[in-house]
Every structure is written in structure tokens, then in C-alpha cells.
Amino acid sequence: MRQFTRSLIAGTAMAVAMAGGAVAQEEKVLNVYNWSDYIAEDTIANFEKETGIKVNYDVYDSNEMLEAKLLAGNSGYDVIVPTSTFLARFVQGDIVQPLDKSKIPNWKHLDEDLMKGLQANDPGNEHAAIYQWGTNGLGVIPEKIDAAMAGEEAPMNSWDLLFKPEYASKLADCGIYVLDSPSEIFPITMAYLGHPHNTDDPAHYQEAEELWMEIRPYIKKFHSSEYINALANGDACLAMGFSGDVFQAKFRAEEAGKDFTVGYVIPKEGTAMWFDTLAIPADAPHPENAHTFINYILQPEVIGGITDYVAYANAVPASEPYVSDEIWNDPAIFPTPEVKQKLFVDTPAGQKLDRLRTRTWNKIKTGR
Amino acid sequence: MTHVRPEEQAREPGAVGVPEAEEGVRARRMTGHVSRWMSRRLRIGGRGLVIAIPYVWLLLFFLLPFAIVFKISFAEYRLGLPPYTALVEWAEGTYLRIQLAIGNYQFLLEDPLYVEAYLGSLKMATVSTILTLLVGYPMAYAIAKARPSTRNMLLLLVILPFWTSFLIRVYAWIGILKSNGLLNNFLMWTGIINEPLPLLYNEFSVYLGITYSYLPFMILPLYANLEKLDRSLLEAAADLGAKPWKAFLTVTLPLSVPGIVAGSLLVFIPAVGEFVIPDLLGGPETLMIGRVLWSEFFNNRDWPVASAVAIAMLVLLVVPIMLFQHYQARDAKKES
């Protein structure tokens, strides 16, 4: 998800010209709208070969982009991949349709515990299947952090590295990047401060504001995708980001033969986990084909191949044989049960809470 | 349209004043009349069509979207599709209910964020416009003064960057300005500085980005204006003993005011709503209305408030410009 993109273009360059109209015999077309770089190279081609359904495949780089398109109506898409908190709103607003599970026999492969976690956002698991899941954590370049700390010990596995001015001030020169998204920032901040992650108490937001204000001078950039480049080039040494994006930076730094390594850390205090889900918009023109597609994706060998390629965890335990050991055994991708205990699933915010979060975030960012 | 062109007036009496003779001749005359009348009609029709095209364009791509945004700004947020309430609805199928929420506009005034963001945008746009003018004027002047053969080459060089994606050009600046980028590395190599200068992610880089990106919009209208400048006026000034700089200040500069105004408006207006450049090159304290609008729409998904911000921005921007145009037109009339 949220993979690297250069991307204002990706969002706008999507031409969607589709004929609507539900017909008994559906035409052999399927319009998929997924995150950029979020599927294996051969998945779509194999699906087309097996089913004879022609796939139009478009990509986006933020949930907000997807949401804006759906809310405008008649998006024309049949399968979308919203993150769980956004899915929750789509469920409440009847923007996605309930799935007909009799058409998705591969549903049985889905991990029960994870699907239970998703129920916080989709009660009864009626609307969506988990595609991939991950966490929000820290991208680090240990060599650069050690150099910047000049011999002092740095808590590499803790949010303190970012939230304590004594560390952040030393890392300012080697570059700190954080996500520019109030809906991602505040649940983590609140958990760090020991408050409920979805608190709507203004006093808690006051406290969060003070915490951020202290470290704000040491932050180089607030942006939700620039840090991938920055980590890969060594312009950043610490970034708050999405697990898969940091892996992307890691691979890119390796490819370029940089003299440092990029690592991903799930901080010991715990963090937010999210699910990217497969869902069908209420006004999808080809719901039959969409069910066929979801069923196809949930086959262990197909979803395993995708995980192997995108380096995100999936929710199909039976896919293990199709995923390389390097990825399957990486605790940063598939966390150990102890770490899993510390993860929380974020729930959607109401309009009021959204506004409080956005407003607080604006104050923090602009420093006034 | 009631105006009759002279050549038609001249022909008309001849056609009417012919004495009535043979039937055939008359008939022929009649068809002549009809065809002439037809052609005149058609000509007017053709002209009307040409005039209508820009109006239809304006209606379709400006007024209509504006009306839709205006309408949404009076609605309220709701969870669903579309994500705002209807203004007009049949209550219980019996009577029409119209609900206008002006709270969105009130909200803009209550929270200082919006006013500050608007002022921030005005400041960014004003400074960038002045910078663009300072850089663009000498360039336009030099191009206008150049020999015709080199002139085309120079103009081409101004337009050339447009052939590359705007986004890529802005990204290129990140590579130049960042702390281990081209410029800092060069300055450190020459020994002028010992530590990298903070060139990126601040107001400086935004000014630089806007000035760079919008420069052609300043140069081209200025060039068009300066190129038409009557050289004999400068010669006359020189004959009367004016030094070149004095001739420039009293002759060239006042005559190029329309070019300056056109160029400045072309830079200023889009710069106020600029989103991409501050997003990529700006620091967190760069507060601009484009960014606020974005977060209303995407983070808060509050389309009504986002629409209200857009409408307020348009009004606050268009009214001063219209006043300015009005006074300019009046001054021009006075002078003539």
C-alpha cells in the first residue's frame, strides 16, 4: 500500500470511461482500482488467462484519493482496496456492497483472528476480505543514527527516538521525516501518551500538540510518501512511515548499492496496524466479475505470490509455501505473537474528531 | 449587430432603385435580393457563432462548475453518497423544502486558520510576482531588443522548459537545493561555505519554485508589449537630451505598463491557489490556502466547507482584480 509514487499524476491521470448498467449476462470486463505497486507482476495476466475477463487496472496512492472518487459517484470501479478505517466509513455510508460469500469459496482460507480484528471496522465481516496488512512504525538508517548520536546510546526500538527532544534534536541534521496525515499520526501519538488511541478529549489533543511542538523544529519534512525516496537516498535517517514503504526504500537503497542499510522497526510501545481490504462499490457495474476476482486473489498460491512480491503480510496462512522464507520469517512483516499483542486496530473517526485532528495537526505543522 | 457596414449601405440603394421592367428580370432581381439577404444573415450568423464559442466555453467550464461548487457550499456534511445534504428536497412528498446552511462561511471567519492561510497565500503570490517581474522584465527587454534572427531563438529558449513535465522540473529543484544536493555540494567544494545552507523546505524554495515555474507567463506578455514599442519615441527622447536611463524611465517603462499588468496578473492569480510547489518544496510553516482546501476536502472530507473556502477565495481574489481593471479602464478613457 501507499507505495512509492511520483504521484499527483497517478491520481489524476486515470481515465475512467465505462459503460454502466447491470445486465444478467455480465460483459467480460472488470475495473480494478488498487494501490500503486501493490500486486505481483503476473497476477492480472494470469487472472485474465484463466477467466477470460478483461481487466482495466488503475492505481492510487492515498485512501483520500480513492474516497474522493467514490464519493463523487459513478466511479465505474468493481474492486477497490480501501484501508480498514476508510472501509468502515464506506460500510456505514452504504458505499460498498455486502459480499455474496457463496461466490467466494476461498473465503475459508482467511485467518480467523485477523478477520476478527477487521470486525472493528466491518461488523460481521460482511463487506470485505483482507488483502494485505501492515503496521505504521519507524524507518531507520542505523549507521547514520549512530553517527549522529556520537557514541550515545539511541533507543532504536522505541518511539522515544522520535518523541524525545534529546534524541530528535541530535537526529535533526541527518533528517527526520514524518507522515503528513492526522488520521495516522494521532492514534500513534495517543497510544504513546497512554491515552485511548481514538480519544476525542480536547485535553488529550492539547497534550499531543505540546509533545509535537517540542520536536517540531527537528523535523525536516511532513509528507506521506517523500520519505521513501529520502530514506533510499540517505536524506533521512529516521522516518515515521508505513511498513511496506520502508521496505520499498530498503530494496531501493540495496539496488543502488548505498553504503548504509534501511531498517523497519515496530516500536516496543506498540503501534497501529491496518488492513487493506478487497471490497466492491455499491454501484459497481460488474459485481459478478468482482466476486470472481476476489475469489481468485484469495487462492493461497495467488495471494502468496503477491506477498512474495510486495513484501506485505497477507491473511492466508495456507500461502506459506508460496512465500520466500526471508519474508515469511521477517518479524517486521509477520510480527511475532508477543509483538502482535501490542498492536491496535484503529477505528474510524467521526466528522467532529476528524476536524479536531486535522485542526490540531495544522497547528502543529505551521507552528501557530 | 444593428450596425450596417458601409459596403452594404452603398449597394442597397442600387438594388432597390431599379425601375420595374420585365417579369423575368424582376424575378431574377428578387432571387438576387433573397440571396444577398441570405448571405448577410449567414454572415451575421457566422459572426455570432464565433462570438458564442467563448461564451459557451465560459458557461460550460467556468460558470457551471462554479454554480455547483457554490451550491455545495450551502449544504452540510453527511456520511453517504454524495457526501453532502441536498438543498432542495420534497418533504414527505408534499411540499418543497429548501435548506441553506450559511454556517460554512461563518466557520471560515471563526477559525483564524482560514484568514491566516489566505493572507499567507497573498503574501507568497505578491512576493513571487515581484520577483518574477524583476527577473522577467530585463529578459523580455533583452529579447525585444535582440536581432530578429536571435530573437526567435531566445523566445524558443523561454518556452522550451514547458516541453518537460512541470512536476519533473519541480522535482529537479529538490535535487539541486537539498542539503547534499548539487548547489550545496558545489559551494562546499569551492570552500565558500563549510556547512550546507538550508535552501530547501522553507519559504525561499517556494519563492524560487514559483518564480522559476511562472517566469514565461511574465516574459511573454512583456515581450509582446516591448516588441511593439515605437523606437522613434526613444530617438526623440535622445534628441531632446534624455540619457538612456531617463528615456527608459519616462518612455519605455510607462508604455510597458499594460504588459507589466498582464504578466503580473498571469503570475499572481495562479500563484495564490498554488498547491503543488508549496507541497513539494515548502516547509511545514508555509501556510497557503491551496493546502488548507486540500485538507478540508481530503482529510476532513467536508465538501461543503471546502467549497466555501474555494468560493471565498474566488471572491476575495476576483473583486480586487475587477476593481483594478475598472479603474484602469477609467484612467485610460480619461487619458484619451
Interface residues (C-beta under 8 A of the other chain):
Chain A: R6 L8 I9 S62 E64 M65 E67 A68 L70 L71 A72 G73 R89 Q92 G93 D94 I95 S181 P182 S183 R216 I219 K220 K221 F222 H223 G234 D235 A282 Q351 D354 R355 R357 T358 R359 W361 N362 K365 T366 G367 R368
Chain B: Y77 L79 G80 L81 P82 P83 D111 L113 E116 L167 Y171 K178 S179 N180 Y201 V276 D279 G283 P284 E285 L287 V292 S295 F297 F298 N299 N300 R301 D302 W303
